[in-house]
């Protein structure tokens, strides 16, 4: 799935790995997938087939899910995208199981990657994901080149400018105010900063987001700028989320932010 062979890393450092993931199962996902195809970027699409937070007309239909699954990894995102901690354990178990089974029926392939809706979960939901047969599960924690525990995977950059990132970008910019302002206001600049750090140090650069959010903010040009910059690098491996377990970790831990 869009994997690219890599040249041996220099200096014995861990190789740089790029993965992306896109949540919810929106009708705009095919537009995003076309960009990923254009630049040869690996991706996982986490889909809740009956997402209650999307109008029925905005949900990606089964035919669209099936077509997407022919080119990219499809991951579970529960059946209806409810907040798992607000459900009973039995209801959460059924949400996770039913979403997985419906996607497998649509795509005809095993679904082994999962994303906790809104990134909200407890240790019980990690156990339920494992019991359902998922081997990786993504959170919404970010600002790391180390994905960490496969069932509580951390990411690097969200395709969205977060207001809470001021302390983080000040540290990344070494307290240089103009650099910090640029990283804070432009998530694409922040993404490029992390990607270059990944190439220097090794680890996993994980970009994630929502096609509907990119569209609502008019950020398609920012997304394409990032994909163009990170694509087709001979020293980088491109994989879907499901291939992340076993990838060598970054040479040093990174700070995380919500």
SEMIKOL-919626 format. One record per atom (N, C-alpha, C): x negated, y, z. Coordinates in pm, whole numbers, plus 50000, padded with zeros to 5 digits. Atoms other than C-alpha are relative to their C-alpha. Example, Ala and Ser with C-alpha at 12.3 -4.5 7.8 and 13.67 -1.06 7.14 Angstrom:
2
499114988150000
487704955050780
499105012050000
500824988149994
486334989450714
500775010950073
END
This chain:
258
499174988050000
500005000050000
499135012550000
500784987850016
497915028749870
498664999550072
501305000949936
494785015350040
498915002749898
501094996550088
491525027849894
498694994850058
501295004749948
488095010949925
499145011850041
500824989149948
485535031350113
498534996749989
501445001649996
481825036950098
499574998250144
500465001549862
479785027150407
499785013650065
500184987249932
479815055150666
498535002750027
501384996049976
476615074750718
499695000050148
500464998549862
474595073251037
500594990150098
499455009949911
476385042651176
501265004350071
498784995649933
479445062851281
501184991549953
498815007150044
482905046651269
500555006349872
499474994350124
484635050850932
501185009350029
498824991349992
487215078150878
501184992949935
498785006450049
490755065150831
501105010449996
498864991050012
493795084450709
501284991749992
498665005750009
497385074450772
501015011250018
498944990249979
500665093550759
501284992550034
498705006149972
504185086850886
501085010749999
498914990750026
507555102650819
501294994150054
498925005349917
510625099451036
501405003149948
498564998150001
514385095751024
500734993349884
499275005850113
515295083250672
500935010149937
499224989150061
516445115450503
499994998649848
499905000850146
517565118750141
498845007149929
501154993250059
514525141350082
498714991650007
501205008349990
512095113050164
499414996349863
500605003050131
511705103749793
499165011549945
500824988750044
510425138949722
498654999550069
501245000949926
507845134749993
499174988149951
500715011850049
506985099749869
499325002749866
500614996750129
506305113849522
498685007350020
501264993149971
503655136849671
498954990250053
500945010049948
502085107949861
499464991349886
500435007650117
501995087849538
498995008049917
500864991450082
500425117049354
498585000350052
501324998649940
497535118849599
499464986950057
500495012949956
497245081849684
499834998850150
500084999949854
497935086150056
500894989150058
499235010449933
499035056750270
501025006050096
498954994549916
502235061350467
500934989150051
498915008149946
504915045550682
501215009050015
498754992649984
508515057550664
500844993050107
499215005449888
510355052250994
501455004049980
498624997450042
514045048950916
501014994350099
498825004349925
517175047451130
501154999449900
499055001150112
519705034050875
501315007550021
498734993149971
522725049651051
499745011750096
500434988949915
521045080351200
501155009650030
498874991449960
523695099151400
499655014849996
500404985950004
521665131351384
499995005549857
499914995750139
521995132651005
501424998049949
498725001950066
525175138050808
499894987949908
500095011750088
526045106250613
499435003149862
500494996550134
525325124350286
498515003050000
501434996949991
521825133250413
499154987750030
500765012149972
520855097550501
499534993549870
500505007350114
518685078350260
500824987149986
499155011950015
521005051250116
499174987349987
500745012750010
520065014250108
499174998849872
500765000950125
519015016549742
498745008450007
501174991449984
516675045249830
498994993950095
500915006849907
515235026050125
499284988749929
500595011450072
514674995749905
498925004849903
500984994750096
512905016449638
498775005250071
501134994849922
510745033649900
499134988550051
500715011549946
509834999750046
499164992649898
500825006350104
508404988549713
498635006749989
501254992450013
505665014949746
499355003350134
500524996249869
505275022150118
500524990550107
499515007649886
505595005250454
501265006550056
498794995349933
509055008250609
499924995750146
500055002849857
509175010450988
501345002150066
498774998549923
511955007151243
500045012850080
499814987449926
513395037751415
501314999350077
498705003949942
516385020951586
501085000649892
498905000350096
519775017451420
500605013849979
499284987450010
521305051351500
499245012150054
500854989049954
518415072551637
500515006450130
499634994949869
519715075751991
498775000450091
501114998849905
517435086052278
500004987850091
500035012749930
516365053152427
500135001250152
499874999149855
515965064952790
501425003150048
498624997049961
519625075752788
500934988049984
499215012050020
520805040552701
499714989850109
500305011449914
521145009752917
498954991449931
501025008350062
518424984252861
500594990949893
499375008650101
520834961252678
500335007749874
499664991950117
522004989452451
498735003949924
501264996650066
518404999852381
499464988049924
500475012350066
517474963952300
500764997949869
499195002050120
520364961952052
499695010449894
500374989550095
519464995351891
498704996449927
501305003650059
515894983751834
500144987949910
499855012350077
516874948951716
500825002149874
499104998450114
519744959451488
499385008649891
500664991750100
517734986851320
498974992249921
501025008250064
514914962651247
500644990149902
499385010250083
517214935551110
500655005949875
499374994050117
519114959250882
498955004349897
501064996150093
515914973050732
499404987949931
500565012150060
514594937850677
500964994249896
499015004850097
517824928350503
499975008549874
500024990850114
517624959150279
498744998049916
501275000350071
513944955950190
499554986049961
500435013650026
513544918350197
498614997050052
501335002049943
510294921950392
500055001950152
500084998549854
509274919650758
499705014550037
500234986649948
509394952450951
499304998450135
500805002449879
506644952751214
499485012750066
500394987249942
506034989851280
501255007250049
498864993549935
508275010951504
499625013950045
500214986649945
508665047251611
501125003050098
499004996749899
510425057651931
500735012949960
499294987950037
513205082651842
499665011750091
500404987949927
512075117751944
498784997850089
501155003049916
509075101152104
500364997250144
499555002049863
511155093552414
500104985150030
500005014249966
510525060152580
499454998150140
500545003949871
509595042352902
499254986849981
500655013150013
507475011452971
500964988849960
499035010350038
510674991052935
500214999749849
499794999650145
511055002652575
498784994949924
501205006150059
507454993052498
500184984850001
499765014449989
508354958152622
501074995549900
498945003750094
511554957652413
499515000249856
500574999450134
509644968052102
499154987649973
500855011950015
507154939952158
500884987649984
499125011650006
509954914752220
500744999149866
499304999950128
511654925451897
499104995849884
500925004350104
508534916151702
499195011049938
500824989150052
506934950051646
498574998650051
501425000849963
503134950451647
499385013650021
500434986449972
502704988351643
501245008450026
498904990749971
504895016351780
499415013850019
500574986549999
504245053251725
500765009350093
499434989849914
504815081151973
499945013549926
500184986750058
504855119051913
498845007450066
501194993749945
501735125652119
499025002449886
500854996350113
499155142451900
498685006050049
501314994049973
495765159951880
498974989750044
500975010349970
493735128051885
499574993049872
500515008450108
491555107951647
499944985450043
499965013649945
492035076951863
501474996050016
498595003649989
495415059951808
500374993350130
499725005849870
495105042052141
500734986849993
499255012549990
497415013552244
500894998349877
499205001850121
499084998451934
501505002250021
498574998149975
502525000252100
500325013550063
499804986249958
502025036152216
499055008949921
500974993350087
500155050351918
500105015150007
500134985449999
498955086251938
499705004749858
500214994550134
498815108851630
499025011850007
500934988850006
496705138151518
500705013349979
499374987350036
498835165251355
501434997749956
498624999750046
502535171851310
500145010949894
499804990250107
503575189550990
501035010350044
499104990449935
505095217351197
499145008450093
500764991149911
503725247651384
500655000250139
499475001049864
504185242251760
499625012150083
500254988249917
504515272151991
499174996750124
500715003649877
502985252752281
498524997849977
501385003750033
499645248752104
498965010850026
500974989249980
498005281652210
498794995350081
501205004449927
495745266152481
499154990149919
500735009850079
494845237552248
499165006749892
500744994150112
493865258951949
498895009350050
501084991849943
491855282352173
498794991250029
501115009249974
489775252352280
499364995449870
500545004850127
489435239251926
499205010949929
500674988850066
488425273851802
498855005650083
501084995549911
485885277252087
500215014550043
499584987049948
487785307752212
499815011549901
500084989550102
487355326651882
501425003849961
498584996750014
490665345751861
500524999349857
499495000250137
490935349251482
500144985849948
499905014150040
490205312551422
501174993450071
498895005849924
492645303151698
501335004349943
498754994950057
495345325251546
500354992749870
499775006950127
494915308551208
500464985650024
499635013749971
495095273451353
501384999250065
498704999849933
498125283051561
501145002949903
498934995650089
500125299651285
500174991049878
499965007950123
499275275551002
499654985550032
500275013949967
499675238651074
499144993349894
500835005950104
498015230950740
498525002650030
501384997449962
494805248250856
499584991250117
500295008849887
495005228651181
499754985749952
500185013450055
495385196450982
498644998549932
501295000750068
492335204250768
498854999950101
501025000049895
490325211951083
499834985950056
500075013449942
491185177751231
499454989949899
500495009350100
490515159750903
498475000749988
501444998750011
486995173850876
499314994650124
500565005649877
486365164551238
500014984849993
499925014450015
487515129251157
498894994949909
501075004150091
485065127150867
498635000550068
501274998649930
482265138551096
499814989450108
500115008349880
483055116351393
500564986049984
499305012650014
485095087551256
501315000150076
498715000949934
488445076051387
501145000749901
498785000050081
491985079851257
500625013949996
499264987550021
493505111551113
501424995949966
498605004250016
497275106551152
500895012449990
499064989050027
499595132450996
501404994349998
498625004950002
503325128851060
500975011849994
499004989450007
506535148151015
501344994949950
498655002950050
510015149350864
500175007449867
499814993450130
510855156350501
501005011550010
498984989649988
513925176450603
499445012550070
500604988749930
511815198250835
499045007649909
500884993750098
509195204850567
500835008549904
499144992850094
512015215250335
500645012250065
499314989049931
513835236850591
499075011950024
500964989449973
510655256750660
499275004649874
500664996050124
509645259750296
498524996650000
501405003649980
506405241050374
499484989749901
500505009850097
506065219050067
498615003749950
501324996050049
503105239749949
498924997350104
500965003149895
501395235550288
499714984950002
500195014450001
501965198050278
499144995649882
500785004150117
500625195049925
498545004650013
501384995349978
497575215950020
499234990050085
500675009649913
496785191350300
499754986849927
500175012750069
497385160250089
498925000749893
501034998150102
495225173949810
498604999750064
501314999049935
492385181450053
499524986550054
500425012349932
492395147750230
499954988049906
499855011550089
492915125749923
498724996249928
501025005550091
490555103849719
498575002850047
501354998449945
487555106949948
499334986350003
500635013250003
485065078549891
499584994950137
500405004149866
484135078450261
501194998450093
498795000849919
487745075750381
500834988049956
499085011050028
490085045950406
501425004950023
498614995549993
493825051750346
500904988050025
499205011549959
496285028750522
501365004450054
498754997449927
499885026650648
499794997650149
500155001349854
500485026751023
499784985650044
500085014049960
500824989051038
498614994149992
501375005050012
497144984650947
499045006550099
500894992949908
495815006551229
499384991450110
500675008149897
495214979651495
498684994349949
501315005150039
491564970151485
499115010249933
500834989550060
490395002551321
499045005450106
500954994649901
487195014851492
500445013650052
499574987649937
487825043251734
499015011349978
500874988450014
486435078451721
498844999150099
501215000849917
483025084351874
500195006250138
499734994049869
484515104652161
501495003250007
498574997149988
488035110252299
500315014549966
499554986550031
490015140652189
501085003950100
498944995249913
492395162152390
501334998449930
498685001950055
496075155552342
500935011350039
498964990249969
499085178352331
501314994249953
498675004150043
502785172452306
500415008549881
END
